[in-house]
């Protein structure tokens, strides 16, 4: 994730166990820093998808998540939706 931020000129201000806090436009300002932040986010989403696909396939370096773990979307108003 940090690589995606740095690739687009962002600065990782803080790294936690399950997330990062990144700045774009500081300490170096770029005219297109909002676009850079969006591109970094898109790249992170793609990286997470690739990682999830590898986990689903399993293998020696990516043990399968296995089981019957399913996610069902819903909303706070209508959890059955």
Beta strands, then each sheet from edge to edge (+ up, - down):
strand 1: 11-16
strand 2: 19-23
sheet 1: 1+ 2-
end
